[in-house]
Every structure is written in structure tokens, then in C-alpha cells.
């Protein structure tokens, strides 16, 4: 954990009022997966992207179960801001555990879902935003670097599983429709 605090402390050395405001705004986009839920709803409303929207929804659902339902309570990792209380937090102290980063996991679940769905125009900008959201969690001193890495892994896994769920569900529905037509 010593190396992780060194990384966090190095990040604290680049703090400026402008970056403080920017990181607070960026992290808010990831609060409760808000930006990704909005994206999923928009995709669901457009007939051409409805399947992609379903994949994003499924990925976010898998993510919340894995991240908040299983891993955070099971691992129970204390946040860095609870150990090093000398850092002034710029956001409200999160009341759940630290590992994995939920903001990061939800962000990368959406990115992976977009990627697996073949959304070439969407997954790359989403990846950039996801990286900013993940970095903001370090900047704001509410996650360790390994929380971010864990969130990335959980998110990619959730995105893949969400994609597989929707593809399999579509096959089941298509097979039922074929049987009805006979």
C-alpha cells in the first residue's frame, strides 16, 4: 500500500483550483453511473441502436451486482481518505468500500458494451471519458490505483457478460419467433 500512497501523493502535487473544479465535474458524471444510464436510455430510444442500448443496460446491471453487490462488501477495503485524513476532500466522502472503484467499473462496463456491440463511433470517446472519470477518483483521493485497475477489469468483464446476455436472449427470442411462424 505504500506505493499506492506515493502515487496518490504525487497526484496531489499537481492540484490546482482549475483542476479541482474540473475533476469534481468529471467525477459527478460517473456518480451512480449517471452518464452511462443516460447514454443507454438514448440508445434504447433510437431503433437503430436499441440493441446496443440493451447491451449497455445489461452491462451496467452486471456491473452493479459484481461491484457493489459482491466485491465491495466481500473485500471491504478502507478508502485512502480514511487512512490519510490530512488530505482535504473536494467531494463528499463515499460511504461504501473502496475496491473496486464503482465509477471506473460502470464507465468501463459501458465502454466494453459499446465496443462489443460494434459501436465504433461511440466506444472511443466513451473510453476517453472513462479514463478521465477513473483518474478523477485518484485525484480526489477516494480510491487507490489498484481500485481503479480492479474497476477496469470488473467493467470490461461486465461489458462482455452484458453483451453475451443480450446476444443469447436475442437468439432465444428469434428461435421462438421462427417456431411461431411455422
C-alpha positions as a printed Julia matrix, in Angstrom:
182×3 Matrix{Float64}:
   0.0     0.0     0.0
   2.99    2.29    0.42
   3.48    2.54   -3.34
  -0.18    3.36   -3.83
   0.02    6.25   -1.37
   3.14    7.5    -3.16
   1.19    7.58   -6.43
  -1.77    9.32   -4.78
   0.54   11.85   -3.11
   2.28   12.56   -6.44
  -1.11   13.28   -7.97
  -1.88   15.65   -5.07
   1.19   17.69   -6.07
  -0.47   18.69   -9.37
  -3.63   20.04   -7.7
  -4.77   23.47   -8.82
  -8.09   25.28   -8.34
  -8.93   24.75  -12.04
  -8.14   21.02  -11.89
 -10.04   20.75   -8.6
 -13.18   22.1   -10.28
 -12.67   20.04  -13.42
 -12.12   16.77  -11.54
 -15.2    17.38   -9.39
 -17.29   17.92  -12.54
 -15.84   14.85  -14.26
 -16.38   12.58  -11.27
 -20.01   13.77  -10.99
 -20.63   12.41  -14.49
 -19.86    8.98  -13.07
 -21.97    9.33   -9.92
 -24.33    6.33   -9.84
 -23.33    5.66  -13.46
 -25.48    8.65  -14.46
 -23.8     9.49  -17.77
 -23.87    5.83  -18.84
 -27.5     5.38  -17.86
 -28.42    8.49  -19.87
 -26.45    7.13  -22.83
 -28.21    3.76  -22.54
 -31.65    5.41  -22.49
 -30.8     7.49  -25.57
 -29.57    4.37  -27.38
 -32.73    2.49  -26.4
 -34.91    5.27  -27.82
 -33.29    5.1   -31.26
 -34.46    2.0   -33.19
 -31.1     1.59  -34.96
 -29.17    1.49  -31.66
 -31.75   -0.25  -29.47
 -29.72   -3.48  -29.25
 -26.63   -1.51  -28.2
 -28.71    0.27  -25.54
 -29.86   -3.1   -24.22
 -26.25   -4.29  -24.1
 -25.21   -1.21  -22.12
 -28.12   -1.69  -19.7
 -27.21   -5.37  -19.23
 -23.54   -4.48  -18.71
 -24.4    -1.87  -16.08
 -26.7    -4.35  -14.33
 -23.96   -7.0   -14.23
 -21.52   -4.36  -13.02
 -23.68   -3.24  -10.12
 -24.14   -6.83   -8.96
 -20.45   -7.68   -9.25
 -19.06   -4.41   -7.95
 -21.48   -3.14   -5.33
 -23.32   -6.36   -4.51
 -20.43   -8.8    -4.25
 -16.9    -7.39   -4.38
 -17.09   -4.19   -2.3
 -18.78   -5.82    0.72
 -16.71   -9.0     0.45
 -13.33   -7.25    0.2
 -14.22   -4.34    2.49
 -11.22   -2.17    1.63
 -10.95    1.1     3.51
 -10.59    4.21    1.35
  -7.31    6.15    1.22
  -9.04    9.27    2.54
  -9.92    7.32    5.71
  -6.29    6.4     6.3
  -4.63    9.68    5.31
  -7.06   12.18    6.77
  -4.74   15.12    6.13
  -5.99   15.42    2.54
  -8.9    17.81    2.19
 -11.62   16.08    0.19
 -13.26   18.05   -2.58
 -16.25   15.7    -2.76
 -18.43   14.11   -0.12
 -16.7    11.12    1.44
 -18.14    7.98   -0.18
 -19.86    5.76    2.36
 -19.1     2.41    0.76
 -15.87    0.46    0.44
 -13.05    1.3    -1.91
 -12.34   -1.81   -4.03
 -13.18   -1.86   -6.86
 -13.92    1.69   -8.0
 -17.61    1.76   -8.87
 -17.24    4.87  -11.03
 -14.48    3.16  -13.01
 -16.28   -0.18  -13.24
 -19.5     1.38  -14.54
 -17.56    3.51  -17.01
 -15.59    0.6   -18.4
 -18.69   -1.62  -18.45
 -20.29    0.93  -20.77
 -17.14    1.23  -22.9
 -16.8    -2.55  -23.21
 -20.5    -2.89  -24.02
 -20.17   -0.29  -26.78
 -17.04   -1.98  -28.09
 -18.54   -5.49  -28.16
 -21.71   -4.09  -29.75
 -19.55   -2.75  -32.59
 -20.25    0.94  -31.91
 -17.06    2.28  -33.49
 -18.11    5.92  -33.26
 -19.11    5.71  -29.58
 -16.71    3.46  -27.74
 -13.58    5.57  -28.32
 -14.96    8.85  -26.91
 -16.53    6.81  -24.1
 -13.1     5.32  -23.36
 -11.56    8.78  -23.11
 -14.3     9.93  -20.72
 -13.92    6.71  -18.72
 -10.19    7.33  -18.29
 -10.88   10.86  -17.06
 -13.5     9.57  -14.61
 -11.07    6.91  -13.33
  -8.27    9.47  -12.92
 -10.63   11.84  -11.12
 -11.16    9.21   -8.43
  -7.39    9.15   -7.78
  -7.13   12.93   -7.94
  -9.95   13.26   -5.43
  -8.18   10.78   -3.08
 -11.14    8.43   -2.76
  -9.55    5.4    -4.48
  -6.23    3.61   -4.65
  -4.66    2.87   -8.05
  -5.47   -0.84   -7.62
  -9.13    0.1    -7.03
  -9.06    1.73  -10.46
  -7.39   -1.3   -12.05
  -9.93   -3.57  -10.37
 -12.73   -1.35  -11.66
 -11.37   -1.57  -15.19
 -11.25   -5.39  -15.03
 -14.72   -5.68  -13.48
 -16.1    -3.2   -16.01
 -14.68   -4.99  -19.03
 -15.97   -8.32  -17.68
 -19.42   -6.78  -17.06
 -19.44   -5.3   -20.57
 -18.6    -8.67  -22.09
 -21.17  -10.51  -19.99
 -23.83   -7.89  -20.8
 -23.09   -8.34  -24.49
 -23.29  -12.14  -24.22
 -26.56  -11.96  -22.3
 -28.26   -9.79  -24.93
 -26.91  -11.87  -27.82
 -28.15  -15.11  -26.2
 -31.5   -13.54  -25.34
 -31.89  -12.38  -28.95
 -31.18  -15.92  -30.2
 -33.84  -17.31  -27.84
 -36.39  -14.72  -28.98
 -35.56  -15.28  -32.66
 -35.94  -19.07  -32.23
 -39.33  -18.61  -30.58
 -40.45  -16.32  -33.4
 -39.36  -18.89  -36.01
 -41.33  -21.61  -34.21
 -44.43  -19.38  -34.08
 -44.21  -18.73  -37.83
 -44.26  -22.45  -38.65
